[in-house]
Amino acid sequence: MELLIGWLAVAFALALVVGTIARAVRAPKGGRLRAAFSPYVGALEKHQELHTGQRGVQDTMLEAVQEQEQGGGHERDAADGR
């Protein structure tokens, strides 16, 4: 039984490595590192959100963009004299 679990762990790790390499190879030059590791960063961010109860960077940025699209940027425009 331990042997089966060991082989499954190795297969899972190998799948992660192959997937990361495939994403890096497919990505355009200049963004390969970000493309390769973005799924891991997203998973770690979600893990942290669940443990701390705070929203993540991506959720916060999406909310800020939605506010700007709905007219939340009027204060800035008024300060500029528009």
C-alpha positions as CSV (number, residue, x, y, z in Angstrom):
1,M,0.0,0.0,0.0
2,E,2.8,2.4,0.9
3,L,4.4,1.6,-2.5
4,L,1.2,2.6,-4.3
5,I,1.0,5.9,-2.4
6,G,4.6,6.6,-3.2
7,W,4.1,6.1,-6.9
8,L,1.0,8.3,-6.9
9,A,3.0,11.0,-5.2
10,V,5.7,10.7,-7.8
11,A,3.2,10.8,-10.6
12,F,1.5,13.9,-9.2
13,A,4.8,15.7,-8.8
14,L,5.8,14.7,-12.3
15,A,2.5,16.0,-13.7
16,L,3.1,19.3,-11.9
17,V,6.6,19.6,-13.4
18,V,5.5,18.7,-16.9
19,G,2.6,21.1,-16.8
20,T,4.8,23.9,-15.6
21,I,7.3,23.3,-18.3
22,A,4.6,23.1,-20.9
23,R,3.1,26.4,-19.8
24,A,6.6,28.0,-19.9
25,V,7.3,26.7,-23.4
26,R,4.0,27.8,-24.8
27,A,4.1,31.3,-23.3
28,P,5.4,34.3,-25.3
29,K,8.9,35.4,-24.7
30,G,9.2,37.8,-21.8
31,G,6.4,36.4,-19.8
32,R,7.4,32.8,-19.5
33,L,8.2,32.8,-15.8
34,R,4.9,34.5,-15.0
35,A,2.9,32.2,-17.2
36,A,4.5,29.1,-15.8
37,F,4.0,29.9,-12.2
38,S,0.8,31.9,-12.2
39,P,-1.4,28.8,-11.3
40,Y,0.7,28.2,-8.2
41,V,0.5,31.8,-7.1
42,G,-3.2,31.9,-7.6
43,A,-3.6,28.7,-5.6
44,L,-1.4,30.1,-2.8
45,E,-3.4,33.3,-2.8
46,K,-6.7,31.5,-2.5
47,H,-5.2,29.3,0.3
48,Q,-4.2,32.5,2.2
49,E,-7.6,34.0,1.7
50,L,-9.3,31.0,3.2
51,H,-7.1,31.0,6.2
52,T,-7.0,34.7,7.0
53,G,-10.5,35.7,5.8
54,Q,-9.1,38.6,3.9
55,R,-9.6,39.2,0.2
56,G,-6.8,38.6,-2.2
57,V,-5.0,41.0,-4.5
58,Q,-6.8,39.8,-7.6
59,D,-10.3,40.2,-6.0
60,T,-9.3,43.7,-4.7
61,M,-8.1,44.7,-8.1
62,L,-11.2,43.5,-9.9
63,E,-13.4,45.4,-7.4
64,A,-11.4,48.6,-8.0
65,V,-11.7,48.2,-11.8
66,Q,-15.4,47.7,-11.5
67,E,-15.8,50.8,-9.4
68,Q,-13.9,52.8,-11.9
69,E,-16.0,51.5,-14.7
70,Q,-19.2,52.4,-12.8
71,G,-18.1,56.0,-12.3
72,G,-16.2,55.6,-9.1
73,G,-13.3,57.7,-10.5
74,H,-15.3,61.0,-10.5
75,E,-13.4,62.3,-7.4
76,R,-10.1,62.2,-9.3
77,D,-11.7,63.8,-12.4
78,A,-13.0,66.6,-10.2
79,A,-9.6,67.2,-8.6
80,D,-8.1,67.5,-12.1
81,G,-10.7,70.1,-13.1
82,R,-12.6,68.0,-15.6
